[in-house]
Structure formats: structure tokens, C-alpha cells
Amino acid sequence: MHLFIFILVLLMGCLPQFSWASFLKVAVSILPQKYFVERIGGDRVAVEVMIPPGANPAVYDPKPDQLRRLSECQLYFAVRVPFEGVWVQKFRSMYSSLEVLDVTEGMELINMAAHTHADAYESHAHEHHHHEAALKDPHVWLSPPYAALMAKNMLNAMMRKDPENASYYKANYERLSSEIAALDLELQKRFSRHAKSGPRKFMVFHPAWGYFAKTYGLIQLPVELEGKEPKPAQLEKFIQLAQKEGLKVIFVQPQFSKRSAEVIAEAIGARLVTLDPLAYDWFKTIREASQAFDENAS
């Protein structure tokens, strides 16, 4: 018994020891960001997520214990979700040692859908209509090429903040980047099979999949417009649009009401399918979504 304890202590002494103080402490807004930080940082990082599972990023307010943990963080990776519009400037004011970085840096951002009725989709160009006050779509992580660039921005910040572990972070990032590139190639091949027949369309409640659609030649038709559910007259136009396009599935997500989507689905005999763009496991999210869109887009 004593020999066993001696060997155990000896082995523990050979393992690298990381105290809480030795971690690079990073804060993020949403769970998919945590996934990327942990893939890059491995056992050298501690990650605080501000928006918990199931919470709506448009209206969430952080809890006192989150703010306490945030005070110990060195980096905050912002990704332009609505939550940040209210809170990021407060974080900067509250914590002078917290460095806030926008992980969408270097990306060509698209506008969120800004139409007020379904007629606008007749031209299937809704993602290209702009106005000066348009909000930029924050859902960059849902397109693999954009996600790879987001991860690269994270890597650069982490290496700069923690140069002692830079080579460790870089090696992890290169493995992650290789996996993302392989997935992107897989999806390019999957969706290119339908290229000759023109862009395929899918209907969603919340317009989270604009970057994914742009990357793979699809068109998303969002029911929620400018952050609001459609009025009855507008809802009737969505029903007509869904019928015209022959849609049999409407995609919803856990963080938003399904009421309008249920009305459309019932009217046209379609079903609702839930996809969660804010889930932690990024690869699982993208694979499930790509299969769902491939099978149900029209």
C-alpha cells in the first residue's frame, strides 16, 4: 500500500501542474466560441461563457457570479451578438485589465434580413438588400470558412497574451483548421450536386443561417424580420411563399418562439425541425444542419 502511494505521488510530480492563476482566462459570449477557444487552448485555458444554454442573446443580462468571474479574465472575444451591444462597453469600463477583441475582424459581413413582408423574397435577393442602418449578421461561426477565420483571430490573440504557450496553441489550431477545411470540402461537394438547378431555399424562423447559405449557394427565407414576428397579413404572405416554394419543413431554434412557424407549418402541412446554432459542439451543429438543409431545401 505504501509502495502504491509512493509511486502515485512520484507520477503526480512528473505531470505538469497548472494552478488557477496559470490558466489563460478567456470570456466569450456564446457556447460555440467556447468550443473553439477550448480546441485551441486545451488544458491551458479557462473559459467563461456569458450567455448560458437556452438563453436568448438579444435579451440576456449576466448574473453577478458571471461578472465576478469575468473580472478575472484577460481576454473577451466579442462576436457582435445583440447582448454585446449593451454589455461590452460596460465590461470595458468595469474591468480595465480586460482586453476585448472582435473575432469577426477581417470578415465580409452581411446584413441581417431587413424586409417587412414576404413579397421581398420574390427576387430571392433578400441578403443583398442594404440600408445604412442595417444590422450586421453576427452568425459568422455557422459557415466553416468564416469559423476558421474566427478561430485564427482567437489564436493570434491567445498567442500574444500568453506567448509561453504559443506553440501549443498554434499546434492545436492547425489540427482544428485542418478538420474545418475537410468539412468545408465535404459540404462544397454535397451542395454542388444541386448547382445546375439553381439556388435551393429553406425557411427558418430566426435568420441565423445567412453565412452558411451564402457559402454553399442556398437561400434562407426567414420568418422573423427585423427582430419581430410577422403580423397576420405578413404571415399570410409567408404561407403563400412556403406553398409556392413547396416547402415541407420550417426550421426553428430553441431560443426563440415557434408560434409563427407553427401557424405556417399547420397551414401548409409542413413540420418543424429544430436546429440550435448556439450549441457547444460546432462540428455536430454544422453536420446536422447541412444534412437537414440538403434533405429539405426546395
C-alpha positions in Angstrom: 0.0 0.0 0.0 2.8 2.4 0.9 4.6 1.5 -2.3 1.5 2.3 -4.3 1.1 5.7 -2.7 4.8 6.4 -3.2 4.5 5.6 -6.9 1.3 7.7 -7.3 3.0 10.7 -5.7 6.0 10.2 -7.9 3.9 10.1 -11.0 1.9 13.2 -10.0 5.2 15.0 -9.6 6.0 14.3 -13.2 2.8 15.8 -14.5 2.6 19.5 -15.4 1.0 21.4 -12.6 -1.5 24.2 -13.5 -2.9 26.4 -10.8 -5.9 28.6 -11.5 -3.6 31.6 -11.8 -1.6 29.8 -14.5 -4.6 29.5 -16.9 -5.2 32.0 -19.7 -8.7 33.1 -18.7 -10.9 33.9 -21.6 -14.5 35.1 -21.7 -16.8 34.6 -24.7 -20.5 35.5 -25.4 -21.8 32.1 -26.7 -21.1 28.4 -26.4 -19.7 27.8 -30.0 -17.0 30.3 -29.2 -16.1 28.3 -26.1 -15.7 25.3 -28.3 -13.2 27.0 -30.5 -11.2 28.5 -27.6 -11.0 25.1 -25.8 -9.9 23.4 -29.0 -7.1 25.9 -29.4 -6.3 26.4 -25.7 -6.7 22.8 -24.5 -5.8 22.4 -20.8 -4.1 25.8 -20.7 -7.3 27.9 -20.8 -10.3 28.5 -18.6 -13.4 29.8 -20.4 -16.3 31.8 -19.1 -19.5 31.9 -21.3 -21.7 34.8 -20.7 -24.9 33.5 -22.4 -25.9 30.1 -21.0 -27.6 27.3 -22.9 -31.1 28.2 -24.0 -30.9 31.9 -23.2 -31.8 34.5 -25.9 -28.7 36.5 -26.9 -30.9 39.5 -27.6 -32.2 40.0 -24.1 -29.8 38.2 -21.7 -28.3 40.0 -18.7 -25.3 38.5 -17.0 -25.6 37.3 -13.4 -23.5 38.6 -10.5 -21.4 35.5 -10.3 -20.6 35.7 -14.0 -19.5 39.3 -13.6 -17.3 38.2 -10.7 -15.6 35.6 -12.8 -15.3 38.0 -15.7 -13.3 40.3 -13.5 -10.6 37.6 -13.5 -10.5 37.2 -17.3 -7.7 38.6 -19.5 -9.5 38.3 -22.9 -13.1 38.8 -24.1 -13.9 37.5 -27.6 -16.9 39.5 -28.9 -18.8 38.2 -32.0 -21.4 41.0 -32.4 -24.4 39.2 -30.9 -27.1 41.7 -29.6 -26.1 41.0 -26.0 -22.8 42.7 -26.6 -24.3 45.9 -27.9 -25.5 46.7 -24.3 -22.8 45.0 -22.2 -19.3 45.1 -23.9 -18.8 48.8 -23.3 -19.8 48.2 -19.7 -17.3 45.4 -19.4 -14.6 47.7 -20.7 -15.5 50.4 -18.1 -15.8 47.9 -15.3 -12.6 45.9 -15.9 -9.6 47.9 -17.1 -7.4 44.8 -17.4 -9.9 43.0 -19.7 -8.9 43.2 -23.4 -12.0 42.9 -25.7 -11.4 41.7 -29.3 -13.9 41.4 -32.2 -13.4 37.9 -33.6 -15.2 39.0 -36.9 -12.2 41.1 -37.8 -11.2 40.7 -41.5 -14.6 39.2 -42.5 -17.0 40.5 -45.1 -20.1 40.8 -43.0 -23.6 40.6 -44.5 -26.7 42.4 -43.2 -29.5 40.7 -41.2 -32.8 40.3 -43.1 -34.4 43.8 -43.2 -37.6 43.2 -45.1 -41.1 43.7 -43.6 -43.1 41.3 -45.9 -42.7 38.1 -47.7 -43.1 39.7 -51.2 -39.4 40.8 -50.9 -38.3 37.2 -51.4 -39.7 37.0 -54.8 -36.4 38.3 -56.1 -34.6 35.8 -53.8 -32.1 38.6 -53.2 -33.0 39.5 -49.6 -29.5 39.0 -48.4 -28.2 41.7 -50.7 -30.6 44.5 -49.8 -28.8 47.0 -47.7 -29.6 50.2 -45.9 -27.4 52.5 -43.8 -28.9 51.4 -40.5 -28.8 47.7 -41.3 -27.5 45.5 -38.5 -24.7 43.2 -39.5 -25.4 39.5 -39.1 -23.3 38.1 -36.3 -23.7 34.4 -37.1 -20.3 34.0 -38.7 -19.4 30.8 -36.9 -22.1 28.9 -38.9 -20.0 29.0 -42.1 -16.9 26.8 -41.9 -14.6 29.3 -43.8 -15.7 32.1 -41.5 -15.4 29.9 -38.5 -11.8 29.1 -39.5 -11.0 32.8 -39.7 -12.7 33.4 -36.3 -10.5 30.7 -34.8 -7.4 32.3 -36.4 -8.3 35.6 -34.8 -8.7 33.8 -31.4 -5.3 32.1 -31.9 -3.5 35.3 -32.6 -4.9 37.0 -29.5 -4.1 34.0 -27.3 -0.5 33.7 -28.5 0.0 37.4 -28.0 -1.5 37.3 -24.5 0.3 34.1 -23.5 3.5 33.8 -25.5 4.9 31.0 -23.3 2.2 28.6 -24.7 2.1 30.0 -28.2 3.5 26.9 -29.9 0.9 24.7 -28.1 -1.9 26.9 -29.2 -0.7 27.0 -32.7 -0.4 23.2 -33.0 -3.9 22.8 -31.7 -5.2 25.5 -34.1 -3.6 23.8 -37.1 -5.4 20.5 -36.2 -8.7 22.3 -35.8 -8.2 24.2 -39.1 -7.5 21.0 -40.9 -10.7 19.5 -39.7 -12.7 22.6 -40.7 -11.2 22.6 -44.1 -12.1 18.9 -44.6 -15.7 19.6 -43.5 -15.9 22.6 -45.8 -14.7 20.4 -48.8 -17.3 17.8 -47.8 -20.1 20.3 -47.8 -19.0 22.0 -51.0 -19.3 18.6 -52.7 -22.6 17.9 -51.1 -24.3 21.1 -52.2 -22.7 21.4 -55.6 -24.7 18.4 -56.7 -27.7 20.8 -57.0 -25.9 23.8 -58.5 -27.3 23.3 -62.0 -30.9 23.6 -60.9 -30.4 27.0 -59.2 -30.3 28.1 -55.6 -32.3 25.9 -53.2 -34.4 27.6 -50.5 -35.2 26.8 -46.9 -37.4 28.6 -44.4 -36.3 29.4 -40.9 -37.9 31.4 -38.1 -34.7 33.3 -37.0 -32.3 34.3 -39.8 -29.2 32.6 -38.3 -28.0 30.7 -41.4 -27.2 33.5 -43.8 -23.4 32.9 -43.9 -24.0 29.1 -44.3 -26.4 29.8 -47.1 -24.1 32.2 -48.8 -21.1 29.8 -48.6 -23.0 26.8 -50.1 -25.3 28.5 -52.6 -28.5 28.3 -50.7 -31.2 30.9 -49.8 -32.7 31.2 -46.4 -36.2 32.6 -46.1 -36.6 34.0 -42.5 -40.0 34.4 -40.9 -38.7 36.7 -38.2 -38.0 40.1 -39.7 -36.0 42.9 -38.1 -36.3 41.0 -34.8 -40.1 40.9 -34.8 -42.7 38.2 -35.5 -44.8 38.9 -38.6 -48.2 40.4 -38.4 -51.2 38.4 -39.5 -51.2 39.9 -43.0 -47.5 39.3 -43.4 -47.9 35.8 -42.0 -50.4 35.0 -44.8 -47.8 36.1 -47.3 -45.3 33.7 -45.8 -47.8 30.9 -46.0 -48.3 31.7 -49.7 -44.5 31.8 -50.2 -44.0 28.4 -48.5 -46.7 26.9 -50.7 -45.2 28.4 -53.8 -41.7 27.0 -53.0 -43.1 23.6 -52.0 -41.5 23.8 -48.5 -42.3 20.9 -46.2 -40.0 21.9 -43.3 -39.6 25.1 -41.3 -36.5 25.3 -39.2 -36.7 26.8 -35.6 -34.3 27.2 -32.8 -34.7 26.7 -29.0 -34.0 30.4 -28.1 -37.0 31.8 -30.0 -40.8 31.5 -30.1 -42.1 28.9 -32.5 -45.6 30.4 -32.7 -45.4 32.0 -36.2 -43.6 29.0 -37.6 -46.3 26.7 -36.2 -49.0 28.7 -37.9 -47.2 28.4 -41.3 -46.5 24.8 -40.8 -50.1 23.9 -39.9 -51.4 25.9 -42.9 -49.2 24.1 -45.5 -48.9 20.7 -43.9 -45.2 21.1 -43.0 -43.3 20.1 -39.9 -40.9 21.9 -37.6 -37.3 20.9 -37.3 -35.2 22.3 -34.5 -31.6 23.3 -35.1 -29.5 25.0 -32.4 -26.9 27.4 -33.8 -25.8 28.2 -30.3 -24.9 24.6 -29.3 -21.5 23.9 -28.0 -20.4 21.1 -30.3 -19.7 23.1 -33.5 -19.0 20.1 -35.8 -22.1 18.3 -34.8 -24.2 21.5 -35.3 -22.8 22.1 -38.8 -23.2 18.4 -39.9 -26.8 18.2 -38.6 -27.7 21.5 -40.3 -26.1 20.5 -43.6 -27.9 17.2 -43.7 -31.2 18.9 -42.8 -30.9 21.6 -45.4 -29.8 19.1 -48.1 -32.8 16.9 -47.4 -35.4 19.6 -47.0 -34.4 22.6 -49.2 -36.5 23.0 -52.3 
